[in-house]
Amino acid sequence: MIGFDTGFFLKLWAGNQHTREVWDEIENNNRQGVISVITLYELRKLSLRKVIKLNFEKAKEMIIEILSVIQITPEIADKSAFLSHGTGIHMADAIILTSLLEAGCKEVYTDNISHLGEYKKKGMEIIQI
């Protein structure tokens, strides 16, 4: 199971070859992918600020069709608080990471290793793109 942080999609839509290869694996059903609902929030916010130039509604439909979207539950909120407190990871990143952990991700793709890179646990690989 592969997890994706917000920055993955920014790199994908900018034409990054590595993200395209990973995304192709997901689209071809070779691997399963997961995001947190917070990632959808962050992408929407970036589209409103015109950082994302594509049709966001179509992009969101594609994401929801291909990936599992993890909602915030009371358990995820609680575990995220502990994660944030123990590592100093900011709230949104802590919720994203906790959501992906709860979904069983073994790999997380991010362009923000400085935040998620604070998390070090056996069996979880944070991959800088």
Sequence and secondary structure as in RCSB ss.txt:
>XXXX:A:sequence
MIGFDTGFFLKLWAGNQHTREVWDEIENNNRQGVISVITLYELRKLSLRKVIKLNFEKAKEMIIEILSVIQITPE
IADKSAFLSHGTGIHMADAIILTSLLEAGCKEVYTDNISHLGEYKKKGMEIIQI
>XXXX:A:secstr
 EEE HHHHHHHHTT HHHHHHHHHHHTTSS EEEEHHHHHHHHHHHHTTSS S HHHHHHHHHHHSEEE   HH
HHHHHHHHHHHH   HHHHHHHHHHHHTT SEEEES HHHHTT   TT EEEE 
